[in-house]
Amino acid sequence: MIKTLIRLKILKFLLISGVSATYAFKKYCGQKNKEKVKKDNKQLPLTR
């Protein structure tokens, strides 16, 4: 029974850390994409 509890706690820890790592990675990529869009927008010349 103790082994089962330890396994469940380890599984819970792995799931939580995986979700938080995915969130951090997604947030980091989102920031890089925003910076890229800002750079692309600044390079467009104004023509009238």
Number of C-alpha atoms within 10 A of each C-alpha: 6 7 8 9 10 11 12 12 12 12 12 12 11 12 12 12 12 12 11 12 12 12 12 12 11 12 12 11 12 12 11 12 12 11 12 11 11 11 11 10 10 8 8 8 7 5 4 3
